[in-house]
Amino acid sequence: MQTGRFACSIQEKEQPAMEVKWYTAGLLAAVAVFSGTSLLVFHHVYALQPTPFIDEAFHIPQCQQFCAGNYTQWDPKITTLPGLYLLSVGLLGYLSGLEPPSCTVYLLRMVNLLFSVITLVVIYSILKVLNTEESREWRHLVTSLTLASFPVLYTFSFLYYTDVASTLCVLLMYSLHLHRQPGTAACIGAVAVLVRQTNVIWVGVLAALACSDFMVSTLAASKSAGRRKTVDPCSPRIVRDVLHFYSAHMKKDPLNFAEALTDVLYEGVQYVLVCVGFAAFVVWNGGLVVGDRSAHEAVLNAPQLLYFLATAAGFLAPLTLESADEVAALVPQRLLEFRYFILPFLLLRLHLRPPGALACLAECALYATVNAATLYLFTVKTFTWEDQPGLQRIIW
């Protein structure tokens, strides 16, 4: 796999904020293609499955309770916070004006489809910051289309699950962070946690990034003032250089070091406040999840990392230059949920070295093929369960 050099978000303070052209003709065309195609698939899926499907049997009735103004009624089988329902009620309520929002299965799924389209735009905004070469514009557009249609994520764009809203919120938070709007990014991070509790991890990651960016910038400013060699934030030695710089300050002037450490922590304070708020909720709630905690118990599942690596290797196949050595036997055990890999995979893919034209197109073709196969299985492969009414279908 060609990981190359990971794109860095480190930028010196004196540089102007990065600007992104949001409404280029190419982006509008990409949005139109994605929206049109997705709308056709949406109506096909709805025609096949107009009633709540698997977890929708919990999510849709719960959101409909909120739509009716009943915010005290809660299904104990739901373990996530009500972020998705609040977003849906707010959006549908805004569109309905003064009338109570109509939260039908069709409209609630349509909310997720809208989130999916917005995700494409957010991915494009991230790529424009991480890869600024204008010559790669068309690749940014193709990659945005490709990643927005990442098969595991794309499947849930047509159902009322938390995955699309969760992914959108985390990526939007990261985009705002890259565009140097930490306050707004932290607010979106709080929304992300309300949609899915585990997103607090990504808020913590951005807190660490904000602090590390400031530390590297301080080191760069110090070397610049001393007319020494400039700092390469992507150098493998950067961690050692930063630690040496701050440890030297601590030995030389402990008071100055304490002040510098305060400045570092201040850079990530917005994200830290979100994490502290969530920690307070966990203490008050007596655990991470709400509702039926037996359905989502925190356990150490080391093979999950191997599952992710195997999944990532498969979807990154067009970008792979060398074949993996014969890929150990991996036998699934406990719960294997591909949905858990959506955000780690997208963030990994966004930070890989931009692929060549052929690899970019091959990746797009691979995702389109997998999505077509998934839709085909969803359409023709049906079965029944004794404890569930109606026909059941296969999804990720």
Rosetta blueprint (number, residue, H / E / L):
1 M L
2 Q L
3 T L
4 G L
5 R L
6 F L
7 A L
8 C L
9 S L
10 I L
11 Q L
12 E L
13 K L
14 E L
15 Q L
16 P L
17 A L
18 M L
19 E L
20 V L
21 K L
22 W L
23 Y L
24 T L
25 A H
26 G H
27 L H
28 L H
29 A H
30 A H
31 V H
32 A H
33 V H
34 F H
35 S H
36 G H
37 T H
38 S H
39 L H
40 L H
41 V H
42 F H
43 H H
44 H H
45 V H
46 Y H
47 A H
48 L H
49 Q L
50 P L
51 T L
52 P L
53 F L
54 I L
55 D L
56 E H
57 A H
58 F H
59 H H
60 I H
61 P H
62 Q H
63 C H
64 Q H
65 Q H
66 F H
67 C H
68 A L
69 G L
70 N L
71 Y L
72 T L
73 Q L
74 W L
75 D L
76 P L
77 K L
78 I L
79 T L
80 T L
81 L L
82 P L
83 G H
84 L H
85 Y H
86 L H
87 L H
88 S H
89 V H
90 G H
91 L H
92 L H
93 G H
94 Y H
95 L H
96 S H
97 G L
98 L L
99 E L
100 P L
101 P L
102 S L
103 C L
104 T L
105 V H
106 Y H
107 L H
108 L H
109 R H
110 M H
111 V H
112 N H
113 L H
114 L H
115 F H
116 S H
117 V H
118 I H
119 T H
120 L H
121 V H
122 V H
123 I H
124 Y H
125 S H
126 I H
127 L H
128 K H
129 V H
130 L H
131 N L
132 T L
133 E L
134 E H
135 S H
136 R H
137 E H
138 W H
139 R H
140 H H
141 L H
142 V H
143 T H
144 S H
145 L H
146 T H
147 L H
148 A H
149 S L
150 F L
151 P H
152 V H
153 L H
154 Y H
155 T H
156 F H
157 S H
158 F H
159 L L
160 Y L
161 Y L
162 T L
163 D H
164 V H
165 A H
166 S H
167 T H
168 L H
169 C H
170 V H
171 L H
172 L H
173 M H
174 Y H
175 S H
176 L H
177 H H
178 L H
179 H L
180 R L
181 Q L
182 P H
183 G H
184 T H
185 A H
186 A H
187 C H
188 I H
189 G H
190 A H
191 V H
192 A H
193 V H
194 L H
195 V H
196 R L
197 Q H
198 T H
199 N H
200 V H
201 I H
202 W H
203 V H
204 G H
205 V H
206 L H
207 A H
208 A H
209 L H
210 A H
211 C H
212 S H
213 D H
214 F H
215 M H
216 V H
217 S H
218 T H
219 L H
220 A H
221 A H
222 S H
223 K H
224 S H
225 A H
226 G L
227 R L
228 R L
229 K L
230 T L
231 V L
232 D L
233 P L
234 C L
235 S L
236 P L
237 R L
238 I H
239 V H
240 R H
241 D H
242 V H
243 L H
244 H H
245 F H
246 Y H
247 S H
248 A H
249 H H
250 M H
251 K H
252 K H
253 D L
254 P H
255 L H
256 N H
257 F H
258 A H
259 E H
260 A H
261 L H
262 T H
263 D H
264 V H
265 L H
266 Y H
267 E H
268 G L
269 V H
270 Q H
271 Y H
272 V H
273 L H
274 V H
275 C H
276 V H
277 G H
278 F H
279 A H
280 A H
281 F H
282 V H
283 V H
284 W H
285 N H
286 G L
287 G L
288 L L
289 V L
290 V L
291 G L
292 D L
293 R H
294 S H
295 A H
296 H L
297 E L
298 A L
299 V L
300 L L
301 N L
302 A L
303 P H
304 Q H
305 L H
306 L H
307 Y H
308 F H
309 L H
310 A H
311 T H
312 A H
313 A H
314 G H
315 F H
316 L L
317 A H
318 P H
319 L H
320 T L
321 L L
322 E L
323 S L
324 A L
325 D L
326 E L
327 V L
328 A L
329 A L
330 L L
331 V L
332 P L
333 Q L
334 R L
335 L L
336 L L
337 E L
338 F H
339 R H
340 Y H
341 F H
342 I H
343 L H
344 P H
345 F H
346 L H
347 L H
348 L H
349 R H
350 L H
351 H L
352 L L
353 R L
354 P L
355 P L
356 G L
357 A H
358 L H
359 A H
360 C H
361 L H
362 A H
363 E H
364 C H
365 A H
366 L H
367 Y H
368 A H
369 T H
370 V H
371 N H
372 A H
373 A H
374 T H
375 L H
376 Y H
377 L H
378 F H
379 T H
380 V H
381 K L
382 T E
383 F E
384 T E
385 W E
386 E L
387 D L
388 Q E
389 P E
390 G E
391 L E
392 Q E
393 R E
394 I L
395 I L
396 W L
